[in-house]
Amino acid sequence: MSDLKMHRDHQLGLERARQVAQDWAGYAEKKLDMRCTVQRGSDCDVIEFNRSGVKGTLTVTADRFDLQAQLGLLFKAFAGKIEAETARMLDEALAKASAKKA
């Protein structure tokens, strides 16, 4: 069972969505000390991310992002704050990519 679940619809198409996801993974690795692994598929990509106390996936398709994460015991107390910050980061990345598309 996931502690964090997020779903965001978008209209970027798969290639632009992949770029947003790659940018997010780069940020997560650099700033959050995550290890990210990308599994590319023909119609979706899955980014697996983990670090001590957190593991999860970000699934990217042509029209949606789905993030699921499990938090370790020490992080569970901050689940609301972590979810809010993750949502903010994802929303900002999608807004930026959508503005570039227009």
Contacts in CASP RR format, 6 or more apart in sequence:
PFRMAT RR
TARGET T0000
AUTHOR 0000-0000-0000
METHOD contacts of the structure
MODEL  1
MSDLKMHRDHQLGLERARQVAQDWAGYAEKKLDMRCTVQRGSDCDVIEFN
RSGVKGTLTVTADRFDLQAQLGLLFKAFAGKIEAETARMLDEALAKASAK
KA
1 70 0 8 1.000
2 56 0 8 1.000
2 68 0 8 1.000
2 69 0 8 1.000
2 70 0 8 1.000
3 69 0 8 1.000
3 70 0 8 1.000
3 71 0 8 1.000
3 72 0 8 1.000
3 75 0 8 1.000
3 76 0 8 1.000
3 79 0 8 1.000
4 67 0 8 1.000
4 68 0 8 1.000
4 69 0 8 1.000
4 71 0 8 1.000
4 79 0 8 1.000
4 82 0 8 1.000
4 83 0 8 1.000
4 86 0 8 1.000
5 66 0 8 1.000
5 67 0 8 1.000
5 68 0 8 1.000
6 65 0 8 1.000
6 66 0 8 1.000
6 67 0 8 1.000
6 68 0 8 1.000
6 83 0 8 1.000
6 86 0 8 1.000
6 87 0 8 1.000
6 90 0 8 1.000
7 64 0 8 1.000
7 65 0 8 1.000
7 66 0 8 1.000
7 67 0 8 1.000
8 64 0 8 1.000
8 65 0 8 1.000
8 90 0 8 1.000
8 91 0 8 1.000
8 94 0 8 1.000
9 63 0 8 1.000
9 64 0 8 1.000
10 17 0 8 1.000
10 63 0 8 1.000
10 64 0 8 1.000
10 65 0 8 1.000
10 94 0 8 1.000
10 97 0 8 1.000
10 98 0 8 1.000
11 63 0 8 1.000
11 98 0 8 1.000
11 101 0 8 1.000
12 20 0 8 1.000
12 62 0 8 1.000
12 94 0 8 1.000
12 97 0 8 1.000
12 98 0 8 1.000
12 101 0 8 1.000
13 62 0 8 1.000
13 63 0 8 1.000
14 43 0 8 1.000
14 44 0 8 1.000
14 60 0 8 1.000
14 61 0 8 1.000
14 62 0 8 1.000
16 97 0 8 1.000
16 101 0 8 1.000
17 60 0 8 1.000
17 61 0 8 1.000
17 62 0 8 1.000
17 65 0 8 1.000
17 97 0 8 1.000
18 40 0 8 1.000
18 45 0 8 1.000
18 60 0 8 1.000
19 97 0 8 1.000
20 60 0 8 1.000
20 65 0 8 1.000
20 93 0 8 1.000
20 94 0 8 1.000
20 97 0 8 1.000
21 38 0 8 1.000
21 45 0 8 1.000
21 47 0 8 1.000
21 58 0 8 1.000
21 60 0 8 1.000
21 65 0 8 1.000
22 38 0 8 1.000
23 93 0 8 1.000
24 47 0 8 1.000
24 58 0 8 1.000
24 89 0 8 1.000
24 90 0 8 1.000
24 93 0 8 1.000
25 34 0 8 1.000
25 36 0 8 1.000
25 38 0 8 1.000
25 47 0 8 1.000
25 49 0 8 1.000
25 58 0 8 1.000
26 36 0 8 1.000
27 89 0 8 1.000
28 34 0 8 1.000
28 36 0 8 1.000
28 49 0 8 1.000
29 35 0 8 1.000
29 36 0 8 1.000
32 51 0 8 1.000
33 51 0 8 1.000
34 49 0 8 1.000
34 50 0 8 1.000
34 51 0 8 1.000
34 54 0 8 1.000
35 49 0 8 1.000
35 50 0 8 1.000
35 51 0 8 1.000
36 47 0 8 1.000
36 48 0 8 1.000
36 49 0 8 1.000
37 47 0 8 1.000
37 48 0 8 1.000
37 49 0 8 1.000
38 45 0 8 1.000
38 46 0 8 1.000
38 47 0 8 1.000
39 45 0 8 1.000
39 46 0 8 1.000
39 47 0 8 1.000
39 48 0 8 1.000
43 61 0 8 1.000
43 62 0 8 1.000
44 59 0 8 1.000
44 60 0 8 1.000
44 61 0 8 1.000
45 59 0 8 1.000
45 60 0 8 1.000
46 57 0 8 1.000
46 58 0 8 1.000
46 59 0 8 1.000
46 60 0 8 1.000
47 57 0 8 1.000
47 58 0 8 1.000
47 59 0 8 1.000
47 60 0 8 1.000
48 55 0 8 1.000
48 56 0 8 1.000
48 57 0 8 1.000
49 55 0 8 1.000
49 56 0 8 1.000
49 57 0 8 1.000
49 58 0 8 1.000
49 69 0 8 1.000
50 56 0 8 1.000
53 71 0 8 1.000
53 72 0 8 1.000
53 74 0 8 1.000
53 75 0 8 1.000
54 69 0 8 1.000
54 70 0 8 1.000
54 71 0 8 1.000
54 72 0 8 1.000
54 75 0 8 1.000
55 69 0 8 1.000
55 70 0 8 1.000
56 67 0 8 1.000
56 68 0 8 1.000
56 69 0 8 1.000
56 70 0 8 1.000
57 66 0 8 1.000
57 67 0 8 1.000
57 68 0 8 1.000
57 69 0 8 1.000
58 65 0 8 1.000
58 66 0 8 1.000
58 67 0 8 1.000
59 65 0 8 1.000
59 66 0 8 1.000
59 67 0 8 1.000
65 90 0 8 1.000
65 94 0 8 1.000
67 86 0 8 1.000
67 90 0 8 1.000
69 86 0 8 1.000
71 79 0 8 1.000
71 82 0 8 1.000
75 82 0 8 1.000
END
